[in-house]
Amino acid sequence: MFCLPVDDQTTIKLLARADVEVTMAGLKPFIKSARWIGETNQYASNVISELKNWSKDSKDKKRELAQYIAASAVLHANDGWSYLGRAISCLMVGDPHRALHLAYYAELRACMSLLAGVGIGIFNHSHYVIDAPDSTKRLNSPYGTHEVVWLALEFWSRQPASGSLFTRLIRPEGISLDDWFAPIGGVATLAAQAHDWFIQWGMDLNFTIDDRNARNESSYRPDGIPLSWEIPSTDVLEFTKDLWLTLEPSDQSSFEQVDQHILRLALGNQFHGLTGEQPSDSNPNFVAYIAKVVQMRGLPESATRRWIDFLLRRRVATDPQIFTASGSKPANAASDPIGMLSRAVLLLRVATGSAHDLLKQAGFDTMGLSFWWGAIGAARGLWKPSTPPDQLKDLWADIYDTLLEVGDVSTSDPAAFSSINGLVHEMGGPLSTLCSHERVGLWGLCST
């Protein structure tokens, strides 16, 4: 049984996010020069080789590695969204094997971003933490990237800091879970739920269980033995559409729909844990519980009614597919990619929120980071060169128009998407738009 060395556990317990924030703020001179880290940073290229020459006595190396880890919190998150988009693309052309492989790496990058955001840098078989502003310390764990990412996530998620960060980042209606839960016990009541969600969403990284075999089969075994994997085109399209609707941003939040459903699930779980009763709009105790939570927010009357109806499932009764699918353990070829993609999305939402929060605390704004997001958007075809949107959340408009176009085709020709061939040939340009999840990373990381 693999586990983190006791010394590493103690080190992670003592990590302070404020140290990462100060280190991130120290990147300002480089950001002004359109770089994430200094041009002379010894880790700017081939970081693994450079770490072999790492000296614990070198303050310069400690500072430069700390800066690398801080910057990686942002960049890993955006890379995770890119992997996610490529995984969706594979599903749409009938290749669930490659979709599973890429979905796993979307999940891995999300976790690496989240860990970097709390000061844990994962580098092959050498791993480091930001133990003070602009300083690093080597961990003792000898395990590789995949193993340590899981071990670090599992251990960190059991610390109070994980629940505190989670409840600060999830902000339905622009209000943190901290404030939503204030009338019923506050953040402390959510710590156990946050831990359970991190473990559920990161289950594919758990190298100690047999479920990892599904990814290994996808990555290393030939397709067709024993059988080729197939997912119906209608399932692929419905998942993709539902996912995009769940990722729609709002003025209050870059992940409004995701956050609303996290709140609803968290309140239902909390009520059941406290009372043993089922959360239902037919249960007067639950109705009173929800009314108390919402009314304490002091929202306008129309918003109060809307939230009460939503939380009681009188409006939008079902949860998005990513929530239901994220809890399914790998079992078969038809469901595994959907489940892993769902877990990756939820981890990426938290990792992206964490990285955005670091940028905000460090004093960076959208325009200050335009050297980066401008190049990413143009390179990935999100806009024509030199014509970025006024606001990054405006990138949602392309998705909205594409979903309308898909709906029009479905209405005029119900059989149009009944096969993978139909998806590929009927959608064309829309298909590539629905696989451009980098836009989610950009509006999540760089929106004001």
Wavefront OBJ file of the C-alpha trace (Angstrom):
o trace
v 0.000 0.000 0.000
v 1.462 3.330 -1.102
v 1.158 6.331 1.189
v 2.785 9.690 1.723
v 5.726 9.625 4.132
v 4.816 11.010 7.550
v 7.195 13.941 7.079
v 5.425 14.864 3.837
v 2.053 14.708 5.559
v 3.293 17.126 8.203
v 4.700 19.435 5.545
v 1.412 19.517 3.625
v -0.550 20.201 6.812
v 1.572 23.297 7.407
v 1.216 24.766 3.918
v -0.274 28.265 3.763
v -2.080 29.480 0.656
v -0.933 32.994 1.535
v 2.615 31.901 0.665
v 1.446 30.940 -2.826
v -0.403 34.252 -3.183
v 2.717 36.249 -2.267
v 4.785 34.164 -4.675
v 2.211 34.717 -7.423
v 2.309 38.475 -6.811
v 6.066 38.308 -7.364
v 5.425 37.378 -11.003
v 4.283 40.949 -11.827
v 7.591 42.091 -13.380
v 7.538 39.086 -15.701
v 3.852 39.508 -16.575
v 4.572 43.099 -17.612
v 7.174 41.675 -19.980
v 4.615 39.219 -21.410
v 6.081 36.189 -19.628
v 4.847 34.005 -16.794
v 8.254 33.549 -15.213
v 11.630 35.215 -15.652
v 13.561 34.678 -18.852
v 16.545 33.499 -16.806
v 14.517 31.198 -14.569
v 16.460 27.951 -14.474
v 13.226 25.961 -14.722
v 11.827 27.762 -17.760
v 12.672 24.759 -19.919
v 13.286 21.101 -19.136
v 12.300 21.455 -15.507
v 12.771 17.744 -14.748
v 16.422 17.776 -15.793
v 17.074 20.967 -13.873
v 15.574 19.497 -10.724
v 18.194 16.773 -10.768
v 20.702 19.522 -9.989
v 18.522 21.118 -7.325
v 20.367 22.361 -4.225
v 18.519 22.999 -0.997
v 21.054 25.713 -0.186
v 20.326 27.838 -3.248
v 17.868 30.634 -2.487
v 17.684 31.586 -6.162
v 16.658 28.097 -7.179
v 14.101 27.909 -4.387
v 12.570 31.209 -5.465
v 12.525 30.333 -9.158
v 10.942 26.940 -8.533
v 8.308 28.529 -6.295
v 7.493 30.969 -9.107
v 7.240 28.067 -11.558
v 4.802 26.216 -9.273
v 2.636 29.319 -8.771
v 2.403 29.994 -12.506
v 1.655 26.323 -13.193
v -1.552 26.560 -11.164
v -3.004 28.709 -13.954
v -1.428 26.919 -16.890
v -2.261 23.373 -15.770
v -5.912 24.409 -15.428
v -6.090 25.770 -18.946
v -4.277 22.719 -20.323
v -6.871 20.563 -18.561
v -9.683 22.269 -20.468
v -7.760 21.665 -23.687
v -7.482 17.939 -22.941
v -11.199 17.917 -22.172
v -12.058 19.441 -25.539
v -9.907 16.920 -27.381
v -11.606 14.101 -25.452
v -15.049 15.369 -26.483
v -13.800 15.571 -30.072
v -12.789 11.905 -29.925
v -16.244 10.939 -28.664
v -17.885 12.811 -31.520
v -15.926 10.878 -34.122
v -16.632 7.521 -32.496
v -13.353 6.953 -30.645
v -14.139 6.382 -26.943
v -10.727 4.724 -26.348
v -8.836 7.942 -27.053
v -11.564 9.946 -25.308
v -10.946 7.991 -22.106
v -7.201 8.485 -22.341
v -7.506 12.242 -22.851
v -10.202 12.586 -20.199
v -7.829 11.040 -17.690
v -5.216 13.663 -18.485
v -7.805 16.422 -18.176
v -8.476 15.099 -14.682
v -4.763 14.793 -13.911
v -4.045 18.363 -14.994
v -6.974 19.652 -12.976
v -5.540 18.019 -9.868
v -2.022 19.274 -10.604
v -3.437 22.790 -10.937
v -5.395 22.492 -7.718
v -2.359 21.153 -5.834
v -0.070 23.838 -7.270
v -2.583 26.424 -6.104
v -2.072 25.288 -2.506
v 1.690 25.060 -2.944
v 2.357 21.473 -4.080
v 4.389 21.006 -7.261
v 4.470 17.551 -8.865
v 7.502 16.736 -11.030
v 7.935 13.114 -12.098
v 9.755 11.538 -9.127
v 10.834 14.810 -7.447
v 8.122 16.826 -5.738
v 8.277 20.181 -3.958
v 6.123 22.523 -1.915
v 6.062 26.283 -1.470
v 6.870 26.328 2.249
v 7.306 30.108 2.478
v 6.946 33.049 0.059
v 9.349 32.543 -2.864
v 10.791 29.406 -1.301
v 10.497 25.673 -1.825
v 11.158 22.466 0.049
v 11.528 18.985 -1.376
v 9.120 16.253 -0.362
v 10.431 12.821 0.523
v 7.940 10.790 -1.520
v 9.746 8.729 -4.187
v 6.639 7.893 -6.210
v 5.864 9.102 -9.714
v 3.492 11.813 -10.914
v 0.279 9.784 -11.074
v 0.780 8.197 -7.680
v 1.743 11.389 -5.854
v -1.038 13.449 -7.399
v -3.565 11.019 -5.917
v -1.792 10.685 -2.567
v -1.430 14.446 -2.195
v -5.036 15.125 -3.261
v -6.410 12.474 -0.925
v -4.393 13.744 2.044
v -4.912 17.458 1.381
v -8.668 16.980 0.916
v -8.865 15.723 4.517
v -7.366 18.968 5.847
v -9.560 21.883 6.973
v -7.944 24.095 4.343
v -9.542 22.085 1.526
v -13.082 22.628 2.788
v -12.371 26.300 3.413
v -11.068 26.793 -0.120
v -13.938 24.853 -1.690
v -16.650 26.838 0.064
v -14.972 30.122 -0.852
v -14.639 29.269 -4.544
v -18.154 27.949 -5.252
v -20.268 31.084 -5.681
v -23.847 30.613 -6.940
v -25.507 33.996 -7.517
v -22.090 35.482 -6.715
v -22.477 34.372 -3.072
v -19.921 31.953 -1.598
v -21.001 28.668 -0.054
v -19.602 30.138 3.172
v -22.365 32.718 3.159
v -25.079 30.390 1.881
v -24.409 28.030 4.786
v -24.036 30.725 7.448
v -27.629 30.297 8.758
v -27.159 26.534 9.274
v -23.708 26.202 10.767
v -21.333 27.760 8.258
v -18.293 26.355 6.497
v -17.499 23.685 9.112
v -20.605 21.754 8.124
v -19.309 21.379 4.561
v -15.808 20.050 5.223
v -16.814 16.385 5.023
v -18.786 16.947 1.834
v -15.878 18.762 0.189
v -13.608 15.838 1.045
v -16.070 13.315 -0.388
v -16.421 15.286 -3.607
v -12.671 15.609 -4.116
v -12.281 11.860 -3.611
v -15.197 11.032 -5.919
v -14.090 13.402 -8.674
v -10.498 12.191 -8.454
v -11.257 8.468 -8.239
v -9.589 7.714 -11.574
v -6.248 8.839 -10.161
v -6.370 6.255 -7.407
v -3.715 3.874 -8.623
v -4.392 1.427 -5.777
v -7.726 0.202 -7.122
v -8.515 -2.032 -10.066
v -10.635 0.672 -11.675
v -7.455 2.173 -13.119
v -7.290 -0.837 -15.396
v -9.910 0.772 -17.631
v -7.544 3.609 -18.501
v -4.634 1.210 -18.968
v -6.715 -0.887 -21.346
v -7.509 2.280 -23.289
v -3.940 3.585 -23.332
v -1.918 0.437 -23.980
v -4.112 -2.370 -25.352
v -5.285 -2.652 -28.976
v -8.860 -1.660 -29.700
v -11.016 -4.622 -30.679
v -9.824 -7.162 -28.105
v -12.130 -8.442 -26.838
v -14.552 -6.015 -28.514
v -14.427 -2.560 -30.024
v -15.842 0.227 -27.878
v -18.878 2.059 -29.134
v -21.025 4.836 -27.679
v -24.287 5.745 -29.448
v -24.111 9.065 -31.262
v -27.292 10.240 -29.543
v -25.688 9.695 -26.116
v -22.579 11.611 -27.196
v -24.573 14.555 -28.501
v -26.880 14.738 -25.488
v -23.935 14.661 -23.101
v -22.111 17.361 -25.060
v -25.159 19.622 -25.205
v -25.949 19.123 -21.517
v -22.319 19.792 -20.604
v -22.231 23.097 -22.452
v -25.504 24.248 -20.919
v -24.040 23.411 -17.517
v -20.930 25.480 -18.302
v -22.839 28.625 -19.279
v -21.370 31.604 -17.386
v -23.313 34.482 -15.880
v -22.530 38.016 -14.788
v -22.150 36.758 -11.213
v -20.055 33.658 -11.854
v -18.004 31.989 -14.574
v -19.573 28.676 -13.537
v -23.046 29.694 -12.426
v -24.898 26.540 -13.419
v -22.310 24.190 -11.917
v -22.251 26.174 -8.682
v -26.040 26.268 -8.370
v -26.253 22.505 -8.546
v -23.374 22.030 -6.105
v -25.291 24.244 -3.655
v -28.493 22.257 -4.139
v -26.751 18.928 -3.638
v -24.822 20.227 -0.631
v -27.984 21.508 1.074
v -29.827 18.253 0.412
v -26.931 16.209 1.784
v -26.623 18.445 4.824
v -30.332 18.231 5.629
v -30.328 14.457 5.311
v -27.245 14.198 7.509
v -28.793 16.354 10.221
v -32.292 14.887 10.254
v -32.145 11.498 8.556
v -35.078 12.705 6.444
v -35.223 12.868 2.668
v -34.847 16.342 1.108
v -38.095 16.817 -0.784
v -40.553 19.628 -1.460
v -43.203 17.377 0.100
v -41.285 17.423 3.399
v -42.336 20.536 5.374
v -39.156 20.414 7.439
v -37.015 20.570 4.318
v -39.151 23.358 2.861
v -38.638 25.385 6.047
v -34.910 24.591 6.004
v -34.521 25.879 2.430
v -36.647 28.952 3.097
v -34.419 29.859 6.043
v -31.245 29.542 3.989
v -32.529 31.615 1.074
v -34.316 34.309 3.051
v -31.163 35.028 5.046
v -29.466 36.118 1.825
v -31.590 39.257 1.553
v -32.219 38.814 -2.163
v -35.018 40.593 -4.032
v -38.372 38.861 -3.690
v -38.319 37.491 -7.251
v -34.824 36.034 -6.751
v -35.860 34.555 -3.398
v -38.804 32.750 -5.003
v -36.627 31.573 -7.887
v -34.001 30.142 -5.552
v -36.504 28.425 -3.289
v -38.174 26.792 -6.296
v -34.798 25.686 -7.667
v -33.498 24.268 -4.385
v -36.780 22.390 -3.827
v -36.533 21.011 -7.386
v -39.776 22.638 -8.408
v -37.750 24.244 -11.204
v -35.083 22.248 -13.064
v -35.874 19.044 -11.178
v -32.963 16.961 -12.449
v -29.229 17.464 -12.004
v -26.901 17.924 -14.994
v -25.427 14.719 -16.349
v -21.934 15.499 -15.046
v -23.200 15.156 -11.475
v -24.935 11.831 -11.956
v -22.201 10.367 -14.168
v -19.358 11.531 -11.917
v -20.402 9.084 -9.219
v -20.293 5.993 -11.434
v -17.218 3.822 -11.034
v -15.621 2.553 -14.246
v -17.539 -0.504 -15.379
v -17.939 -0.618 -19.156
v -16.800 1.014 -22.355
v -20.081 2.797 -23.006
v -20.148 4.709 -19.725
v -16.514 5.058 -18.647
v -15.541 8.038 -20.873
v -18.686 9.950 -19.858
v -17.996 9.331 -16.169
v -14.354 10.316 -16.413
v -15.152 13.435 -18.432
v -17.729 14.414 -15.828
v -15.231 14.042 -13.008
v -12.669 16.020 -14.977
v -15.127 18.889 -15.540
v -15.936 19.172 -11.841
v -12.274 19.070 -10.830
v -11.464 21.645 -13.505
v -14.197 23.923 -12.194
v -12.583 23.936 -8.729
v -9.020 24.139 -10.056
v -9.924 27.015 -12.373
v -11.639 28.864 -9.547
v -8.604 28.340 -7.337
v -6.209 29.656 -9.999
v -8.472 32.628 -10.727
v -8.566 33.435 -7.032
v -4.750 33.374 -6.896
v -4.549 35.789 -9.812
v -7.102 38.068 -8.169
v -5.317 38.039 -4.803
v -2.050 38.815 -6.574
v -3.595 41.852 -8.235
v -3.663 40.641 -11.856
v -6.495 41.716 -14.147
v -7.775 40.534 -17.505
v -5.888 43.073 -19.589
v -2.650 42.419 -17.747
v -2.834 38.784 -18.854
v -3.875 39.533 -22.439
v -0.420 38.578 -23.716
v -1.323 35.016 -22.764
v -5.038 34.611 -23.338
v -4.873 36.640 -26.550
v -2.333 34.246 -28.015
v -4.237 31.164 -26.814
v -7.555 32.340 -28.246
v -6.120 33.196 -31.649
v -4.041 30.004 -31.844
v -7.044 27.793 -31.018
v -9.287 29.614 -33.479
v -11.615 31.105 -30.885
v -11.408 34.425 -32.742
v -9.674 35.859 -35.771
v -6.179 37.281 -35.178
v -6.247 40.702 -33.497
v -10.022 40.561 -32.907
v -10.505 39.287 -29.344
v -13.917 39.673 -27.705
v -14.646 42.652 -25.462
v -15.147 40.237 -22.582
v -14.041 36.622 -22.447
v -17.477 35.515 -21.275
v -18.706 36.688 -24.687
v -17.160 33.470 -25.998
v -20.333 31.784 -24.758
v -22.242 33.386 -27.667
v -20.580 31.023 -30.163
v -21.695 28.044 -28.106
v -25.236 29.390 -27.780
v -25.520 29.901 -31.540
v -24.110 26.441 -32.209
v -26.573 24.779 -29.844
v -29.411 26.580 -31.625
v -28.057 25.350 -34.968
v -27.889 21.767 -33.705
v -31.437 22.107 -32.401
v -32.676 23.366 -35.772
v -31.114 20.404 -37.576
v -32.604 17.966 -35.059
v -36.044 19.507 -35.582
v -35.915 19.506 -39.369
v -34.301 16.059 -39.650
v -34.794 13.931 -36.492
v -32.548 11.187 -37.890
v -29.668 13.510 -38.730
v -27.622 12.621 -35.673
v -28.628 8.980 -35.367
v -25.092 7.817 -36.230
v -21.529 9.008 -35.767
v -21.451 9.590 -39.513
v -24.376 11.966 -39.047
v -22.573 13.863 -36.307
v -19.461 14.277 -38.407
v -21.098 15.203 -41.691
v -24.094 17.191 -40.450
v -22.207 19.236 -37.882
v -18.910 20.113 -39.572
v -18.012 23.528 -38.166
v -20.382 23.215 -35.190
v -18.552 20.046 -34.146
v -15.261 21.897 -33.751
v -16.971 24.690 -31.813
v -18.478 22.204 -29.363
v -14.981 20.813 -28.717
v -13.375 24.196 -27.968
v -13.342 23.964 -24.181
v -10.282 26.206 -23.967
v -12.796 29.039 -24.001
v -14.104 27.837 -20.638
v -10.591 27.962 -19.209
v -10.096 31.498 -20.488
v -13.342 32.945 -19.156
v -12.900 31.054 -15.898
v -9.318 32.146 -15.325
v -9.259 35.675 -16.706
v -12.745 37.146 -16.343
v -13.043 39.973 -13.846
l 1 2 3 4 5 6 7 8 9 10 11 12 13 14 15 16 17 18 19 20 21 22 23 24 25 26 27 28 29 30 31 32 33 34 35 36 37 38 39 40 41 42 43 44 45 46 47 48 49 50 51 52 53 54 55 56 57 58 59 60 61 62 63 64 65 66 67 68 69 70 71 72 73 74 75 76 77 78 79 80 81 82 83 84 85 86 87 88 89 90 91 92 93 94 95 96 97 98 99 100 101 102 103 104 105 106 107 108 109 110 111 112 113 114 115 116 117 118 119 120 121 122 123 124 125 126 127 128 129 130 131 132 133 134 135 136 137 138 139 140 141 142 143 144 145 146 147 148 149 150 151 152 153 154 155 156 157 158 159 160 161 162 163 164 165 166 167 168 169 170 171 172 173 174 175 176 177 178 179 180 181 182 183 184 185 186 187 188 189 190 191 192 193 194 195 196 197 198 199 200 201 202 203 204 205 206 207 208 209 210 211 212 213 214 215 216 217 218 219 220 221 222 223 224 225 226 227 228 229 230 231 232 233 234 235 236 237 238 239 240 241 242 243 244 245 246 247 248 249 250 251 252 253 254 255 256 257 258 259 260 261 262 263 264 265 266 267 268 269 270 271 272 273 274 275 276 277 278 279 280 281 282 283 284 285 286 287 288 289 290 291 292 293 294 295 296 297 298 299 300 301 302 303 304 305 306 307 308 309 310 311 312 313 314 315 316 317 318 319 320 321 322 323 324 325 326 327 328 329 330 331 332 333 334 335 336 337 338 339 340 341 342 343 344 345 346 347 348 349 350 351 352 353 354 355 356 357 358 359 360 361 362 363 364 365 366 367 368 369 370 371 372 373 374 375 376 377 378 379 380 381 382 383 384 385 386 387 388 389 390 391 392 393 394 395 396 397 398 399 400 401 402 403 404 405 406 407 408 409 410 411 412 413 414 415 416 417 418 419 420 421 422 423 424 425 426 427 428 429 430 431 432 433 434 435 436 437 438 439 440 441 442 443 444 445 446 447 448
